[in-house]
Amino acid sequence: MKILYVVHASPYDEFSGAPLIAKQYALKSLERGCEVCIITPTFENIDFKRQTPKKINNIFFLKWPAIKNWSLDAFVSDSLNKKELFGIPFSPDLIHILDWVSFCPSVLNALKQFNKPIIKHILNFEDFCYFISPIYYNNSGEHCVAPLTAEQCANCISQNIFKNSKFLKKIKFFFTKENLKNFNLSKKKLLGRNELIRIQTKKFYDHLVFPSKTFAQYYFTHLEHKKNYSIIPFGINIKKKNLIKKNNYPLKFIYTGGSSTRKGWTIIENTFEKILKNFPNKICLRIYGHKKKIKKSKLNKYSEVEFFDNFNPDDLEKTFSWADFGVAPTFFESYCRIVREYINCGVVPISTNAFGIPDIITNYKNGILINKPFSENLILTIEKIINQPEILFNLQKGLKNTKIISEDDEYNQIYKLYKNYVL
């Protein structure tokens, strides 16, 4: 079987969700005797017509033209008819799209011309949301509620453009009605987008895959759906050892979401600033992300806080072995792999109840779930842990009995899906 994977970046260039999943599937497909190619978008000026696939660890790699402002310009009405004068120099039996973010939409026509089954993973909400995750319109962090309108989304986009502009430009916006121009331009591009996505789904995709049932339900509130679909949770590399650690002070907390709004960065800052003021020498915190950005945090003044760049997934077990608790105050996840990785490494997760997280955590049995208001409740939770350190020991016992889906379990379901369409 020859499989073509479509994803927004090479897993050897970017250590993020979709590329890493593409790498995982590609390597496991190679183990089954498949031939594998990964295609990614690029702004490089290369000869696409004559490109030769590069090969890394027996995986072929190809490029396709990228498009700027993908979240708006990839979903205009004529994008379905855009074609390039070149094809893809790899002839697959099956196509698996992890995501097509940043691709020129002509790639969909190129893929369709193979006349082979196309499986589309729905990893996040980029089809409908300019910001990938639908939380920006509501200051509370609530998900945007269907049905989304072009007016709502255009208002959200124009507000974000204004908020992220420099002071002088904001003054210009005020006097020149630039906000209104941005609103009207965004609205024009967004009108009919839901209908276009419906057409794309019907025309290009044979099967959809979601990582959690609750996320699939949310997605379908925005898209009336009649396609075949599957729920296949993401697996992780299972390496369980002795999970019980000593509950000595200082208690060790880890956060891996960097400065991402969606991952709960403001919650981390507000929570731990108060905790560190009120409980000196009782806790320490390691924060992973873009080190230069996160070091600008108000937490930088505390000696108990350490800042790091993003960790290499190959060093995950070593990185996590330091921690007692892993904090994941995310506003929006379609599955949340990090919570499972915490559990697998003996780190007690403290998380919101985003999609897929309550599937694995039972509150105060193998982790802790916090409700809104997140900052206030996270503060209360950590204060409780500090005052009752035996909580850590009890939760660690619960981790031992938590069943986590492995990478092999996940891929077995994926490969079974492949065979249903090809063999």
C-alpha positions in Angstrom: 0.0 0.0 0.0 1.3 3.5 -0.9 0.1 6.2 1.5 0.4 10.0 1.1 0.2 12.0 4.3 -0.8 15.7 4.1 0.3 17.9 7.0 1.3 21.6 7.6 4.9 20.9 8.6 7.6 18.2 8.6 7.9 16.3 11.9 11.6 16.8 11.6 11.1 20.6 11.5 8.3 21.1 14.0 7.6 19.2 17.2 3.8 19.8 17.3 0.7 17.7 17.3 -0.2 17.1 13.6 3.4 16.7 12.3 4.2 14.3 15.1 1.1 12.2 14.4 2.1 12.1 10.7 5.5 10.8 11.6 4.0 8.2 14.0 1.6 6.9 11.3 4.3 7.0 8.6 6.8 5.0 10.6 4.2 2.4 11.6 3.0 2.2 8.0 6.6 1.5 6.9 6.7 -1.4 9.5 3.7 -2.9 7.7 5.5 -2.8 4.4 3.8 0.3 3.1 5.5 3.0 1.0 5.0 6.4 2.5 5.3 10.1 1.5 4.6 13.2 3.4 3.7 16.5 1.6 4.0 19.9 3.3 3.4 23.5 2.2 6.2 25.9 1.5 6.8 29.5 0.6 10.2 28.6 -0.9 10.8 29.4 -4.5 11.3 25.9 -5.9 10.5 24.1 -9.1 7.4 22.2 -8.1 7.1 20.6 -11.5 10.5 18.9 -11.3 10.9 18.3 -7.6 12.3 15.0 -6.6 11.1 13.5 -3.3 13.6 13.8 -0.5 14.0 10.8 1.8 14.4 10.8 5.6 14.3 7.5 7.5 12.7 5.8 4.4 9.9 8.4 4.3 9.6 10.5 1.1 8.9 14.2 1.4 7.4 16.6 -1.1 6.4 20.3 -1.1 3.3 22.2 -2.3 2.8 26.0 -2.6 1.7 27.7 0.5 -0.8 30.5 0.8 -0.7 33.6 3.1 -3.6 34.3 5.4 -4.8 30.7 4.9 -7.7 31.0 7.4 -9.5 33.4 5.1 -8.1 33.1 1.7 -8.2 29.3 1.4 -12.0 29.3 1.8 -13.1 31.7 -0.9 -15.7 30.4 -3.3 -13.4 30.0 -6.3 -10.8 28.0 -4.3 -12.6 24.8 -5.3 -11.8 25.4 -9.0 -8.1 26.5 -8.6 -5.7 24.2 -10.3 -1.9 24.2 -10.7 0.0 23.1 -13.8 1.9 20.5 -11.9 1.0 17.3 -10.1 2.3 15.3 -7.1 5.2 13.0 -8.1 4.0 10.1 -5.9 1.1 7.9 -6.8 -0.8 6.8 -3.6 -3.3 4.1 -3.0 -4.7 6.2 -0.2 -4.5 9.8 1.0 -4.6 10.7 4.7 -4.9 14.5 5.5 -3.8 15.3 9.0 -4.4 18.9 8.2 -3.9 21.2 5.2 -3.2 24.4 7.0 -1.1 26.9 4.9 -1.6 24.8 1.7 -2.8 26.6 -1.4 -6.3 25.1 -1.7 -5.4 23.8 -5.2 -3.9 20.8 -3.3 -7.4 19.4 -2.8 -8.0 19.3 -6.5 -4.6 17.7 -7.0 -5.4 15.0 -4.4 -8.8 14.4 -5.9 -7.3 13.7 -9.3 -5.7 10.6 -8.0 -9.2 9.1 -7.7 -8.2 7.3 -4.5 -9.8 7.3 -1.0 -9.2 10.4 1.1 -9.3 10.2 4.9 -9.5 13.6 6.7 -8.5 13.9 10.3 -10.2 16.6 12.3 -7.6 17.6 14.8 -8.7 21.1 15.6 -11.2 23.7 14.5 -9.2 25.5 11.7 -11.9 24.8 9.1 -14.3 27.2 10.8 -12.1 29.4 13.0 -9.6 31.9 11.9 -7.7 31.4 15.2 -7.8 27.5 14.9 -9.5 27.3 18.3 -12.9 29.0 18.8 -12.4 30.8 22.1 -11.3 34.4 21.2 -14.8 35.9 20.6 -15.7 35.3 24.3 -13.5 36.9 26.9 -14.6 34.2 29.3 -12.9 31.6 27.2 -16.2 29.9 26.4 -16.4 28.1 23.0 -18.1 30.0 20.3 -21.6 28.6 20.0 -23.1 27.3 16.7 -24.3 28.5 14.4 -21.4 30.9 13.9 -22.2 33.9 11.7 -19.9 35.9 9.4 -20.6 39.0 11.5 -19.5 37.3 14.7 -16.3 35.9 13.2 -15.5 39.2 11.3 -16.0 41.2 14.5 -13.6 38.8 16.3 -10.9 39.0 13.6 -11.1 42.8 13.4 -10.9 43.2 17.2 -7.9 41.0 17.3 -6.1 43.0 14.6 -6.8 46.2 16.6 -5.7 44.6 19.9 -2.4 43.5 18.4 -1.6 46.8 16.7 0.9 49.3 18.0 -0.4 52.5 19.7 0.1 54.8 16.7 -1.7 52.4 14.4 -4.6 52.2 16.9 -5.0 56.0 16.7 -5.0 55.7 12.9 -7.7 53.0 13.2 -9.8 55.4 15.2 -9.6 58.3 12.8 -9.7 56.3 9.5 -12.3 53.7 10.4 -9.7 51.0 9.7 -11.6 48.7 12.0 -14.7 48.9 9.9 -12.6 48.2 6.8 -11.1 45.1 8.4 -14.6 44.0 9.5 -16.1 44.4 6.1 -13.2 42.6 4.3 -13.3 39.7 6.8 -17.1 39.5 6.5 -16.9 39.4 2.7 -14.5 36.5 2.8 -16.4 34.6 5.5 -19.8 34.8 3.9 -20.7 31.4 2.6 -17.7 29.7 4.2 -19.8 27.1 6.1 -21.5 26.2 2.8 -18.1 25.9 1.1 -16.7 23.6 3.9 -19.8 21.5 3.5 -19.1 21.2 -0.3 -15.4 20.5 0.3 -16.3 17.8 2.8 -18.7 16.2 0.4 -16.5 16.5 -2.7 -13.1 15.7 -1.4 -13.3 13.5 1.7 -14.4 9.8 1.9 -14.0 9.4 5.7 -13.5 11.7 8.7 -11.6 10.8 11.9 -12.0 12.5 15.2 -9.9 12.0 18.4 -12.8 12.2 20.8 -16.6 11.8 20.7 -17.4 15.0 22.4 -15.2 17.0 20.0 -16.9 15.3 17.0 -20.3 16.3 18.5 -19.2 19.9 18.8 -17.8 19.9 15.2 -21.0 18.6 13.8 -23.0 21.4 15.4 -21.3 23.6 12.8 -21.6 21.2 9.9 -24.6 19.1 8.9 -22.9 15.8 8.2 -23.7 12.6 6.3 -20.2 11.3 5.8 -18.7 8.1 7.4 -16.6 9.0 10.4 -14.7 7.2 13.2 -13.6 8.1 16.7 -9.9 7.0 17.1 -8.2 8.4 20.2 -4.5 9.3 20.1 -2.2 6.8 21.7 1.1 7.4 23.4 4.3 5.4 23.9 3.5 3.4 27.1 6.4 3.2 29.5 4.9 2.8 32.9 7.3 2.3 35.8 7.1 2.8 39.5 4.9 5.9 39.7 4.9 6.5 43.4 7.1 9.4 44.4 7.9 11.0 47.8 5.6 13.8 48.7 8.2 16.1 50.1 8.3 19.9 49.9 8.8 21.7 47.7 6.1 20.2 45.5 7.1 20.2 41.9 4.7 21.6 39.2 5.2 21.6 35.4 3.4 23.5 32.6 4.2 22.9 28.9 1.9 25.3 27.1 4.2 28.2 26.7 2.5 31.6 26.3 -0.5 30.2 24.4 -3.8 31.8 25.3 -5.6 28.6 24.5 -3.3 26.5 26.8 -4.1 28.8 29.7 -1.0 30.9 30.0 -2.8 33.8 31.8 -4.3 31.3 34.3 -0.8 30.0 35.0 0.6 33.5 35.6 -2.3 34.6 37.8 -2.4 31.4 39.8 1.3 30.9 40.6 2.0 34.5 41.3 -0.5 34.3 44.2 0.7 30.9 45.3 4.3 31.8 45.3 3.6 35.0 47.4 1.5 33.1 50.0 3.5 29.9 50.1 7.2 30.6 49.8 9.5 27.6 49.5 6.5 25.2 49.3 6.4 24.7 45.5 8.6 25.1 42.4 7.5 25.4 38.8 9.0 24.6 35.5 7.5 26.3 32.4 8.2 25.1 28.8 7.6 27.1 25.7 9.3 29.9 23.8 11.9 30.8 26.5 12.4 34.4 25.5 8.6 35.0 25.5 7.8 33.3 28.7 10.7 34.8 30.6 9.0 38.2 30.2 6.4 36.9 32.6 5.7 38.4 36.0 6.7 35.0 37.4 10.3 35.6 36.4 11.0 37.5 39.7 10.5 34.2 41.6 13.5 32.0 42.1 11.2 29.0 42.4 10.3 29.3 38.7 12.4 28.0 35.8 11.9 28.7 32.1 12.7 26.4 29.2 12.3 26.2 25.5 9.9 23.5 24.1 11.1 20.0 25.1 12.0 17.4 22.5 9.4 14.7 22.5 12.2 12.1 22.5 13.2 13.5 26.0 9.6 13.6 27.3 10.1 10.9 30.0 13.3 12.5 31.3 11.6 16.0 31.3 8.5 14.9 33.1 10.2 12.6 35.7 11.1 15.8 37.7 7.5 16.8 38.3 4.8 15.8 40.8 2.0 17.6 39.1 1.4 18.6 35.5 -0.9 21.6 35.0 -3.0 21.9 31.8 -5.6 24.7 32.3 -6.6 24.6 28.6 -9.6 26.4 27.2 -9.9 24.2 24.1 -8.6 20.8 23.2 -10.0 18.2 20.8 -8.3 15.4 22.8 -5.3 16.6 25.0 -2.4 14.2 24.6 -0.3 16.0 27.3 -2.7 14.9 30.1 -2.1 11.3 29.0 1.6 11.8 28.8 1.6 13.2 32.3 -0.2 10.1 33.6 2.1 7.8 31.7 5.2 9.4 33.4 3.7 9.3 36.9 2.8 13.0 36.9 -0.6 13.9 38.4 -2.6 16.0 35.9 -4.5 19.1 37.0 -6.7 20.1 34.1 -9.9 21.7 32.8 -12.6 19.4 31.4 -11.9 20.2 27.8 -12.9 17.6 25.1 -11.5 14.2 25.8 -10.0 15.0 29.2 -12.9 13.6 31.4 -12.6 10.4 29.3 -9.3 9.7 31.2 -9.5 11.6 34.5 -11.8 10.9 37.4 -11.7 13.8 39.7 -9.4 13.2 42.8 -8.9 9.6 41.8 -6.2 9.8 39.2 -6.0 13.6 38.6 -7.9 16.8 39.3 -10.4 18.6 37.2 -11.0 22.3 37.7 -14.1 24.2 36.7 -14.6 27.9 36.0 -13.5 30.3 37.1 -10.3 28.5 36.3 -7.7 30.8 38.0 -9.7 31.0 41.3 -10.3 27.2 41.4 -6.7 26.4 40.4 -5.5 28.5 43.3 -7.8 26.7 45.7 -6.7 23.4 44.4 -3.0 24.1 44.8 -3.6 25.5 48.3 -5.4 22.3 49.2 -2.5 20.2 47.9 0.0 22.2 49.8 -1.9 21.9 53.1 -2.7 18.2 52.5 0.4 16.7 50.8 -1.0 13.2 51.2 -3.3 14.0 48.2 -0.3 13.5 46.0 0.3 9.9 47.3 -3.4 9.0 46.9 -3.6 10.3 43.3 -0.4 8.6 42.3 -1.9 5.3 43.3 -4.8 6.1 41.0 -2.4 6.7 38.1 -1.3 3.1 38.3 -4.8 1.8 37.4 -5.4 4.3 34.6 -5.7 2.6 31.2 -4.1 4.7 28.4 -4.4 3.9 24.7 -1.0 3.0 23.2 0.4 4.2 19.9 0.0 0.6 18.6 -3.6 0.5 19.7 -4.3 3.7 17.9 -2.4 2.7 14.7 -4.2 -0.7 14.6 -7.5 1.2 14.3 -6.0 3.5 11.7 -4.6 0.6 9.6 -7.9 -1.3 9.8 -9.6 1.8 8.4 -7.0 1.9 5.6 -7.7 -1.7 4.7 -11.4 -1.1 4.6 -10.8 1.4 1.8 -7.9 -0.1 -0.1 -7.8 -3.9 0.3 
